[in-house]
Amino acid sequence: MCLDIIPGEPQIRILNSDKSFTYNYVFSPDVGQEEFYNVAIKRLIDNIFQGYNVTILAYGQTGSGKTYSMGTNYTGIEEKGIIPRVTEDIFETIKSKEDWNFKVVVSFMELYQEQLYDLLSDKQRNQSIVDIREDGKSIKVTGLTEKEVTNAQETLECLNQGSIGRITGATAMNAHSSRSHAIFTICIRQQKKDDPNTATVAKFHLVDLAGSERSKKTQATGERFKEGININKGLLALGNVISQLGDGASGSYIGYRDSKLTRLLQESLGGNSMTLMVACISPADYNLDETLSTLRYADRARKIKNKPVVNQDQKTAEINRLNKLIQELRLALMNQELGITCPKEHEELEEKCSTLQQKLRDMTEKLNSNLAEIVIMHERAEMAEQAREKIRSAMASVLDEFEQVLQNFNISHEIDDEKRKKLKIIYTKMLEIQNDEKKASEELLNYEISIDSKNSVTFTKEDAECVHTGELNNIEDSLDYFDKKEEEHTLRQAERNNEVQNINKELALKESLVSELIKNITQQTADSHRDVAEMEKEIERLHVEREEHLQAVHARNITSKLAETRRKKVQELEKKIAELTRKCQEQNRVIKAKEKQDQRIKTLSNEIRSLKEIRVKLIRQMRNDANNFTKWKQSREKEINKLKTQDRKRAFEMVRLKMQHNKQEIVFKRKMEEAFAVNKRLKGALEIQKKATERQEKKANGKDEIKTWVAQELEVLMATIDADLSLEKLMQDRATLSYQLEQLKQSSNPNEEECATLVKFIELRNTQIADLQKEIVESDQETRAKTRWNMIHSVADAKVVCQTAFHLIAQERKQQCYKFNELKVSIHIYTSYILHIWTSC
Ligand SMILES: Nc1ncnc2c1ncn2[C@@H]1O[C@H](COP(=O)(O)OP(=O)(O)OP(=O)(O)O)[C@@H](O)[C@H]1O
């Protein structure tokens, strides 16, 4: 035994020496596959499902147990290694994530004598050679078979199929020695069923390397010897890459291209993957050299710092990239103090719009008050008309009576008591009519005065509801509601007014028609009746006369001459009778037509009556509506005044909050600017340092180069310290903002605008924190601290370094003193200024 494991520590000590190595885990030979898997491997499964690439790499001398540990040759009989267990766990997890969609594909390739073979290809072995391509971002193997699998069984069948085709051979060290490097890859594409933005594609590489070997020990000859040389060549290149990466010489050349193995593992070593190396060693002292070599390998590999990132689906990644870009642009915008201002035309339009709104409001108000006056006028007209009709009918009856009395006077020419009494009654009636007319006029005059007192009585329950339906706390909403109501009311009144006017027009037409008809009818009917009666009388008389003449004609004693005369007379009379009968018939027709007109007048009068009723109804509605609206308006105005008072208070509070907010924003901006400056400084320093390192690598270090190098190192160091401080401040800030946001969200009425502002601030800080962290990681002070002094090759170099460092520190101190004094003066000036303001207040 050449090794000793320190109990409870992941440490291996080389016996009989003071050499020891510390790793993440160390397992003794008695630890079984299950324990090894559960402790070191199982946790990596989670990373795959978070979208990270994962690589497990088995390295070690031949026969040390790489294939056994990886489980590459698993057939279902022997104890399960890593691959079968990983496969089972992956599909277990998939089963449990029901709200996600998955696509799993596997590939299996073998690198044998610098030739890459597709182990899952259906083709002949010599036709299944595939090639490596680089697409600028990542390594791709073109033409490699990718089989979709849906469960562990199918996956292990693929593993088994590939393993059978893998080259093995017997050596003195291992009866089934793998003569090639094998890479089994499980690629998992996942996406949450209801969110396409969660799509990720992660690769799980399981690498079983061929073992390093010494031909002396393996006793390989012929083909095995040739294989051994190629294996060692590949492993040597891998060792170099691990050394270069482990040395922390970031930015320096890494020999990935020296072999296909290193090209294939480029992503897993120093790239975008979480990589675990399983270093298999033999505890036998016989293998000490190989064991030490493997331990050193693993020790260097442990120092490699990969940069794993979640492998988002291309579309998702693009969305996220754009979101990040938006954040960065926002940040840049703030930094450049470019506030987003409204275009001028927009402002002009807004002004125009508000002027028009005001105009509309004024016009509605005016129209409304006009309509109110119109209502009053309508009512007055209605009252006047009613009074006029009353007087007209009273006058008509008085006139009738008067006519009667007058006729009686004409007959008797004497004034007896009864007639005098009648005349007195008519006189009284006429006085009454006069009084009525006076009263109506007075009523009309007083009508306007009584309107206000009437208004207060007509406020109904409905209106009360109307006032309270719009319980709006916001003054603008209230005013809008008020305007809307006023507009509605005005439109309604205007519509009714139109209706009244139309009715008036119709009434005027109908009334004039009726009066025209009445005028004609009364005159014509009287005349026609008289004419008909007279004509009938005349016809009767003529008939009698004709009869007389006829009798005379037939008398015996009449002379023929007389008879002839009488016959002529009879003929004349008959003519007259015929003429009068025709006229009489005509008059009767006229009378019938008049009767029809009578009917028409009756219908028109009915129509006039119902139109008047409608008009009265409309006017009443107008009046009620106007009263209710006036009442509503008064109460609304009261409310609005109340709201205005509240609004003034709110506005005052807003100004106060805005001032507070502005103050916060200034502080925030200052901090952002500080962080920007720090970040810029660090970036600049790193850039200069990078260029200088490149230059220094090309030529030998002179005194001046060392001086410049020291200055740059110090600059980077100080910039990193500043960045660390800024980062801390930003993180504190973010915590405070997050706390404020939480408090705000928990409050009963969270202000959404304020929430959004806080979220924006938090996001901006996130971006800045990420930006700073990136630069700090890049400056990598931990590694730099260890490798810094590699630049010094002699005591002379060390002296230059010390001198430069002292000089720079002294310079820095001097500047600090200057700044400190300047600050002291500024503080003094500000304090006296504040005191001055304080005392003058
Ligand atoms: N921990 C272990 N427990 C039991 N047997 C083991 C263990 N490790 C290795 N073996 C056995 O040792 C032999 C060699 O192991 P394996 O083939 O895995 O070595 P290897 O490192 O892959 O060698 P090579 O590099 O030559 O391919 C196998 O028969 C294997 O079953």
The ligand as an SDF file (V2000), in Angstrom:
LIG
                    3D

 31 33  0  0  0  0  0  0  0  0999 V2000
  -14.0520   -1.2050   -7.2520 N   0  0  0  0  0  0  0  0  0  0  0  0
  -13.9980   -2.3600   -7.8740 C   0  0  0  0  0  0  0  0  0  0  0  0
  -14.5700   -3.4490   -7.2980 N   0  0  0  0  0  0  0  0  0  0  0  0
  -14.5450   -4.6380   -7.8940 C   0  0  0  0  0  0  0  0  0  0  0  0
  -13.9120   -4.8840   -9.0810 N   0  0  0  0  0  0  0  0  0  0  0  0
  -13.3430   -3.8500   -9.6920 C   0  0  0  0  0  0  0  0  0  0  0  0
  -13.3600   -2.5300   -9.1190 C   0  0  0  0  0  0  0  0  0  0  0  0
  -12.6960   -1.7230   -9.9860 N   0  0  0  0  0  0  0  0  0  0  0  0
  -12.2790   -2.4810  -11.0270 C   0  0  0  0  0  0  0  0  0  0  0  0
  -12.6660   -3.7500  -10.8420 N   0  0  0  0  0  0  0  0  0  0  0  0
  -12.3810   -4.8340  -11.7940 C   0  0  0  0  0  0  0  0  0  0  0  0
  -11.0750   -4.6090  -12.3200 O   0  0  0  0  0  0  0  0  0  0  0  0
  -11.0170   -4.9430  -13.6670 C   0  0  0  0  0  0  0  0  0  0  0  0
  -10.4880   -3.7970  -14.4910 C   0  0  0  0  0  0  0  0  0  0  0  0
  -11.3830   -2.7810  -14.3640 O   0  0  0  0  0  0  0  0  0  0  0  0
  -11.8160   -1.8020  -15.5650 P   0  0  0  0  0  0  0  0  0  0  0  0
  -11.9230   -2.5450  -16.8310 O   0  0  0  0  0  0  0  0  0  0  0  0
  -12.9710   -1.0550  -15.1270 O   0  0  0  0  0  0  0  0  0  0  0  0
  -10.4870   -0.9290  -15.6100 O   0  0  0  0  0  0  0  0  0  0  0  0
  -10.2260    0.2860  -16.5840 P   0  0  0  0  0  0  0  0  0  0  0  0
   -9.6490    1.3380  -15.7490 O   0  0  0  0  0  0  0  0  0  0  0  0
  -11.4100    0.5910  -17.3470 O   0  0  0  0  0  0  0  0  0  0  0  0
   -9.0520   -0.2900  -17.4840 O   0  0  0  0  0  0  0  0  0  0  0  0
   -8.6870    0.1160  -18.9650 P   0  0  0  0  0  0  0  0  0  0  0  0
   -8.1970    1.4770  -18.8980 O   0  0  0  0  0  0  0  0  0  0  0  0
   -7.5930   -0.8470  -19.3030 O   0  0  0  0  0  0  0  0  0  0  0  0
   -9.8800   -0.0460  -19.7540 O   0  0  0  0  0  0  0  0  0  0  0  0
  -12.4040   -5.3550  -14.0980 C   0  0  0  0  0  0  0  0  0  0  0  0
  -12.4550   -6.7520  -14.1180 O   0  0  0  0  0  0  0  0  0  0  0  0
  -13.2770   -4.7960  -12.9920 C   0  0  0  0  0  0  0  0  0  0  0  0
  -14.4270   -5.6460  -12.8050 O   0  0  0  0  0  0  0  0  0  0  0  0
  1  2  1  0
  2  3  1  0
  2  7  2  0
  3  4  2  0
  4  5  1  0
  5  6  2  0
  6  7  1  0
  6 10  1  0
  7  8  1  0
  8  9  2  0
  9 10  1  0
 10 11  1  0
 11 12  1  0
 11 30  1  0
 12 13  1  0
 13 14  1  0
 13 28  1  0
 14 15  1  0
 15 16  1  0
 16 17  2  0
 16 18  1  0
 16 19  1  0
 19 20  1  0
 20 21  2  0
 20 22  1  0
 20 23  1  0
 23 24  1  0
 24 25  2  0
 24 26  1  0
 24 27  1  0
 28 29  1  0
 28 30  1  0
 30 31  1  0
M  END
$$$$
